[in-house]
Amino acid sequence: MTDFDIPFSDKDWRDALKGEFERPDYQRMVSFLRTEAERGAVIYPPKDLIFNAFNLTPFSKVKVVILGQDPYHGLGQAMGLSFSVPSGVKLPPSLKNIFAEIQNDLGGELRGEGALEDWARQGVLLLNTVLTVENGLPASHAKKGWEAFTDGAIRQLSAQRSGIVYMLWGSHAQKKIDIINPRDNMVLTAPHPSPLSAYRGFLGCKHFSKANRYLEECGATSICWAGKPAAH
């Protein structure tokens, strides 16, 4: 992490977030990451995946935003996309509940593939509010500067784009409501899909069908959420 550059492949994201990269709190966060790396801390996700959400979902293509908190803190789990794990990795409990709700909402087969790059390439920005974490220490990089950066990303989307569905699951994500324009976008809220809270209203929220209806009403293509679409 000694050459922590801005590895954005999408010019629109680079332009939209240029000011965020120049902010003092971002520079402090970069210094923190460099110091942690130099002391030998194991940081997830790998450096080339820290901005994976932005690189897989260009600014102009965002249709849905799903906000997570910080990356998974176990070996081989974090891949720079909220809730997603690489192919072959055991599904975390929250992701199991997300897939269960998709099946309940849309029908079709229960999805078993935890890598969500297909969602990202369809326009689902899978954004954590904190983009790095130390091995085995959840929330270890919270309040170091990432929150201001990812808030900036949401503000730019809300200011420059319309017709986006924001899925805010749990109180942490719902704190972002004030920086989203609800008149020109759809904001959906529900409890977090964690087993500790999913039964309080995430299961049965039907966010995935609601999102697709809204996208179609806006003239956009709906998202294929399931592993296999329901037969017609």
C-alpha positions in Angstrom: 0.0 0.0 0.0 3.0 2.3 -0.4 1.8 3.5 -3.8 -1.8 3.9 -3.1 -3.0 5.4 -6.4 -6.5 5.9 -7.8 -7.1 2.7 -9.8 -10.4 3.8 -11.4 -11.0 2.5 -14.9 -14.1 4.6 -15.3 -13.4 8.2 -16.2 -16.8 9.4 -15.0 -16.2 8.0 -11.5 -12.7 9.6 -11.5 -14.2 13.0 -12.5 -17.1 12.7 -10.0 -14.8 11.8 -7.1 -11.8 13.9 -7.9 -12.6 16.3 -5.1 -13.0 13.5 -2.6 -9.5 12.2 -3.3 -8.1 15.6 -2.6 -9.9 16.0 0.8 -7.7 16.0 3.9 -9.7 13.1 5.5 -9.0 10.9 2.5 -5.3 11.7 2.7 -5.2 10.9 6.4 -7.0 7.6 5.6 -4.3 6.7 3.0 -1.6 7.5 5.5 -3.4 5.2 8.0 -3.5 2.4 5.4 0.2 2.8 4.5 1.2 2.7 8.2 -1.0 -0.4 8.8 0.6 -2.2 5.8 4.1 -1.3 6.9 3.6 -2.8 10.4 2.5 -6.0 8.7 -1.3 -5.8 9.1 -3.2 -8.1 6.7 -5.8 -5.9 5.0 -8.8 -7.0 3.1 -9.8 -6.9 0.3 -6.5 -7.1 -1.8 -5.4 -3.7 -2.9 -6.5 -4.3 -6.5 -10.0 -5.0 -5.4 -10.5 -2.1 -3.0 -12.4 0.0 -5.6 -13.9 -3.1 -7.3 -17.5 -1.8 -7.0 -16.6 1.4 -8.9 -14.6 -0.4 -11.6 -17.3 -3.0 -12.3 -20.2 -0.5 -12.3 -19.5 2.6 -14.3 -21.0 5.9 -13.0 -23.3 6.2 -16.0 -24.5 2.6 -15.7 -25.6 2.6 -12.0 -29.2 1.4 -11.7 -29.3 0.1 -8.1 -27.1 0.9 -5.0 -26.9 -1.7 -2.2 -25.0 -0.4 0.8 -23.0 -2.6 3.1 -20.9 -1.7 6.1 -17.3 -2.9 5.9 -15.7 -5.8 4.0 -15.7 -9.4 5.3 -12.8 -9.8 7.6 -12.0 -13.5 7.0 -9.4 -14.9 4.7 -10.5 -15.1 1.1 -13.9 -13.5 1.6 -13.7 -9.8 0.7 -13.8 -8.9 -3.0 -14.6 -5.2 -2.9 -18.4 -5.7 -3.5 -20.8 -5.4 -0.6 -22.2 -8.8 0.6 -20.3 -10.7 -2.2 -17.8 -13.5 -1.7 -15.7 -15.2 -4.4 -16.9 -18.3 -6.2 -16.5 -21.4 -4.1 -16.5 -19.6 -0.8 -19.1 -20.6 1.8 -22.1 -18.2 1.7 -22.2 -15.8 4.7 -25.5 -15.9 6.6 -26.6 -12.4 5.4 -26.1 -13.4 1.8 -28.1 -16.6 2.3 -31.0 -14.5 3.5 -30.7 -12.2 0.5 -30.9 -15.1 -1.8 -33.8 -16.6 0.1 -35.7 -13.3 -0.2 -34.9 -13.1 -4.0 -36.4 -16.6 -4.4 -39.4 -15.7 -2.2 -39.9 -12.5 -4.2 -39.2 -13.5 -7.8 -39.4 -17.3 -7.8 -37.0 -19.4 -9.8 -34.2 -21.5 -8.3 -32.4 -20.6 -5.1 -29.2 -18.9 -6.1 -26.1 -20.6 -4.7 -23.3 -18.5 -6.3 -22.0 -15.9 -3.9 -19.9 -13.9 -6.3 -22.1 -11.0 -7.4 -20.1 -9.6 -10.3 -23.0 -10.4 -12.6 -25.1 -7.9 -10.5 -22.4 -5.3 -10.7 -22.1 -5.6 -14.5 -25.8 -5.1 -14.8 -25.6 -1.8 -12.9 -25.9 -2.7 -9.2 -23.3 -0.7 -7.3 -22.4 -3.0 -4.4 -20.8 -0.3 -2.1 -19.6 -0.7 1.4 -19.4 2.5 3.4 -15.9 1.4 4.6 -13.7 -0.1 1.9 -11.0 -1.9 3.9 -10.7 -4.0 7.1 -7.9 -5.7 9.0 -7.9 -9.5 9.1 -10.1 -10.8 11.9 -11.1 -7.3 13.2 -14.5 -6.1 12.0 -14.9 -2.3 11.8 -11.2 -1.9 12.4 -11.0 0.7 9.6 -14.3 2.5 10.5 -14.0 6.3 11.2 -10.7 6.5 9.4 -12.0 8.5 6.4 -13.7 6.0 4.2 -17.2 7.1 5.3 -16.7 10.6 4.0 -15.4 9.2 0.7 -18.3 6.9 0.1 -20.8 9.5 1.2 -19.3 11.7 -1.5 -19.9 8.9 -4.0 -23.5 8.7 -3.0 -23.9 12.5 -3.1 -22.5 12.7 -6.6 -24.8 9.9 -7.9 -27.8 11.6 -6.3 -26.8 15.0 -7.7 -26.0 13.9 -11.3 -28.2 10.8 -11.9 -31.8 10.0 -11.4 -33.9 6.8 -11.6 -31.7 4.9 -9.3 -32.9 2.4 -6.6 -31.2 2.7 -3.3 -31.6 -0.3 -1.0 -30.8 0.7 2.5 -30.8 -2.3 4.8 -30.3 -1.7 8.5 -29.8 1.4 10.6 -26.2 1.9 9.4 -27.2 2.2 5.8 -30.3 4.1 6.5 -28.2 7.0 8.0 -27.5 7.8 4.3 -31.1 8.8 3.5 -30.4 12.5 4.0 -27.8 12.5 1.2 -30.1 10.9 -1.4 -32.7 12.8 -3.4 -35.9 10.8 -2.9 -37.9 12.8 -5.5 -35.9 11.5 -8.5 -34.9 8.1 -7.2 -36.5 5.2 -5.3 -35.3 4.7 -1.7 -36.2 1.3 -0.2 -35.5 0.5 3.5 -35.7 -2.7 5.5 -33.9 -4.3 8.5 -30.5 -5.8 7.8 -30.4 -9.3 6.2 -28.3 -10.6 9.1 -29.9 -13.6 10.9 -30.2 -11.3 14.0 -32.6 -9.0 12.2 -33.8 -10.4 8.9 -37.0 -11.8 10.5 -38.0 -8.3 11.5 -38.9 -7.3 7.9 -36.1 -8.0 5.5 -37.6 -11.4 4.7 -40.8 -10.4 2.8 -39.6 -6.9 1.9 -39.9 -7.7 -1.9 -37.2 -5.1 -2.7 -36.0 -6.9 -5.8 -39.4 -6.9 -7.6 -40.0 -3.3 -6.5 -36.7 -2.3 -7.9 -37.3 -4.0 -11.2 -40.8 -2.5 -11.6 -39.3 1.0 -10.9 -36.5 0.5 -13.4 -38.9 -0.6 -16.1 -41.1 2.4 -15.3 -38.1 4.6 -15.8 -37.4 3.0 -19.2 -34.4 1.0 -17.9 -33.7 -2.8 -18.2 -34.5 -4.7 -15.0 -31.9 -6.7 -13.1 -31.6 -10.5 -13.3 -31.2 -11.2 -9.6 -31.6 -15.0 -9.5 -29.2 -17.7 -10.6 -31.8 -18.7 -13.1 -34.9 -16.7 -14.0 -38.3 -18.1 -13.2 -39.8 -20.2 -16.0 -42.8 -18.6 -17.8 
